[in-house]
């Protein structure tokens, strides 16, 4: 469980899964990340790639604690969710216990923030009690992008419809959902930044306190290998052309800056600074 300080704001990482994942191929996390290509990026090892060229990635939530507000950014996959044919099907992990271990009881959360509404970012929005899915964080406001929600409500995707049914709709039923614009000011020191492409309403999260800055990427980037190859797309991107442009602009903006970049799927050590590396970039952990 890693923790960072950004001014007087604390950010804590709660891991649901971390380990090697197969890269390369249509529909994969990073479609061009075949082992032979990954092995050529020597700075990825040992943190973000294995010696045989498999990428190492993670699914985790980031807990933001300001002097007045507790915020959970992205709620991972969740337990007992039926996701046929995927790694995510019917997971059983001690995720909530890990939150409690760092003093974050579900009742103590003020805001749940979803960077977008994919399966591995909304799962712990709810948990099963009896035969019903109920909000995991009953005292929280759940912030979801209005543009993001409208897109998936209109999209005729069966798998996404199941995600909406068990992880999003119960939040609306409980009266806890708040639809927000993509540049919404969440609270003092925390705001949303539009980063569309991965999904139409995708956002990142900027944290500013006492002259220090951090950004939680969401899925504008999935793996540090994309710093070496900003043109490497994810098979999960709704609009790869837009996602590539958003990612490239983000890398240009923050390369060489003191802003701490926190990758939503970046394995331990998870955060670092983007630095120039020839015609591309690398991550300095």
Secondary structure in CASP SS format (residue, H / E / C, confidence):
PFRMAT SS
TARGET T0000
AUTHOR 0000-0000-0000
METHOD secondary structure of the structure
MODEL  1
X C 1.00
X C 1.00
X E 1.00
X E 1.00
X E 1.00
X E 1.00
X C 1.00
X C 1.00
X E 1.00
X E 1.00
X E 1.00
X E 1.00
X E 1.00
X E 1.00
X E 1.00
X E 1.00
X E 1.00
X E 1.00
X E 1.00
X E 1.00
X E 1.00
X C 1.00
X C 1.00
X C 1.00
X C 1.00
X C 1.00
X C 1.00
X C 1.00
X C 1.00
X C 1.00
X C 1.00
X C 1.00
X C 1.00
X C 1.00
X H 1.00
X H 1.00
X H 1.00
X H 1.00
X H 1.00
X C 1.00
X C 1.00
X H 1.00
X H 1.00
X H 1.00
X C 1.00
X C 1.00
X C 1.00
X C 1.00
X E 1.00
X C 1.00
X C 1.00
X C 1.00
X C 1.00
X C 1.00
X E 1.00
X E 1.00
X E 1.00
X E 1.00
X E 1.00
X E 1.00
X E 1.00
X E 1.00
X E 1.00
X E 1.00
X E 1.00
X C 1.00
X C 1.00
X C 1.00
X C 1.00
X E 1.00
X E 1.00
X E 1.00
X E 1.00
X C 1.00
X C 1.00
X C 1.00
X C 1.00
X C 1.00
X C 1.00
X C 1.00
X C 1.00
X C 1.00
X C 1.00
X C 1.00
X C 1.00
X C 1.00
X C 1.00
X C 1.00
X C 1.00
X C 1.00
X C 1.00
X C 1.00
X C 1.00
X C 1.00
X H 1.00
X H 1.00
X H 1.00
X H 1.00
X H 1.00
X H 1.00
X H 1.00
X C 1.00
X C 1.00
X C 1.00
X C 1.00
X H 1.00
X H 1.00
X H 1.00
X C 1.00
X C 1.00
X E 1.00
X E 1.00
X E 1.00
X C 1.00
X C 1.00
X C 1.00
X C 1.00
X C 1.00
X H 1.00
X H 1.00
X H 1.00
X H 1.00
X H 1.00
X H 1.00
X H 1.00
X E 1.00
X E 1.00
X E 1.00
X E 1.00
X C 1.00
X C 1.00
X E 1.00
X E 1.00
X E 1.00
X E 1.00
X C 1.00
X C 1.00
X C 1.00
X C 1.00
X C 1.00
X E 1.00
X E 1.00
X E 1.00
X E 1.00
X E 1.00
X H 1.00
X H 1.00
X H 1.00
X H 1.00
X H 1.00
X H 1.00
X H 1.00
X H 1.00
X H 1.00
X C 1.00
X C 1.00
X C 1.00
X H 1.00
X H 1.00
X H 1.00
X H 1.00
X H 1.00
X H 1.00
X H 1.00
X H 1.00
X H 1.00
X H 1.00
X H 1.00
X H 1.00
X H 1.00
X H 1.00
X H 1.00
X H 1.00
X C 1.00
X C 1.00
X C 1.00
X E 1.00
X E 1.00
X E 1.00
X E 1.00
X C 1.00
X C 1.00
X C 1.00
X C 1.00
X E 1.00
X E 1.00
X E 1.00
X C 1.00
X C 1.00
X E 1.00
X E 1.00
X E 1.00
X E 1.00
X E 1.00
X C 1.00
X C 1.00
X C 1.00
X C 1.00
X C 1.00
X C 1.00
X C 1.00
X C 1.00
X E 1.00
X E 1.00
X E 1.00
X E 1.00
X E 1.00
X E 1.00
X E 1.00
X C 1.00
X C 1.00
X E 1.00
X E 1.00
X E 1.00
X E 1.00
X E 1.00
X C 1.00
X H 1.00
X H 1.00
X H 1.00
X C 1.00
X C 1.00
X C 1.00
X C 1.00
X H 1.00
X H 1.00
X H 1.00
X H 1.00
X C 1.00
X C 1.00
X C 1.00
X C 1.00
X C 1.00
X C 1.00
X C 1.00
X C 1.00
X C 1.00
X C 1.00
X C 1.00
X H 1.00
X H 1.00
X H 1.00
X H 1.00
X H 1.00
X H 1.00
X H 1.00
X H 1.00
X H 1.00
X H 1.00
X H 1.00
X H 1.00
X H 1.00
X H 1.00
X H 1.00
X C 1.00
X C 1.00
X C 1.00
X C 1.00
X C 1.00
X E 1.00
X E 1.00
X E 1.00
X C 1.00
X C 1.00
X C 1.00
X E 1.00
X C 1.00
X C 1.00
X C 1.00
X C 1.00
X E 1.00
X E 1.00
X E 1.00
X E 1.00
X E 1.00
X E 1.00
X E 1.00
X C 1.00
X C 1.00
X E 1.00
X E 1.00
X E 1.00
X E 1.00
X E 1.00
X C 1.00
END
